[in-house]
Amino acid sequence: MEHANGPIWEVTFWEFFFVTVLLAGSAAYLTGRAMARTWQGDAHLAFYIVLLAAATRFIHFALFSGTLLSLHYYIVDLIVLLIIAFIGKRITRAGQMATQYSFQYRRSGPLGWERSG
């Protein structure tokens, strides 16, 4: 299959969507949830996602003949995974704040919380 290089995906769109968004994105979301549940900081989460993005580049390389050491596409994968991971962390943190500190906070949407009363 010919490569359909674009600014966001090196392989075809569907291969990018399957590997980066669905597979690695699911892992990034669960990593964000885990970091929120253990009350870890953003630096820990970013470090784990940097490693996950490297593994994602390897999957593109091994399965779909992508370039292993492409800084451009590594950064694209990293940005997509960081966004998904921080959304997962924020959703979980909003639930934690509204549940554990219900006397002071209430949930305001899926990503936020606010002072009650």
Buried (B, 14 or more C-beta within 10 A) or exposed (E): EEBEEEEBBBBBEEBBEBBBBEBBBEBBBEBBBBBBEEEBEEEEBBEBBEEBBEEBBEBBBEEBEBBEEBEEBBEBBBEBBBBBBBBBBBBBBBBBBBEEEEEEBBBEEEEBBEEEE
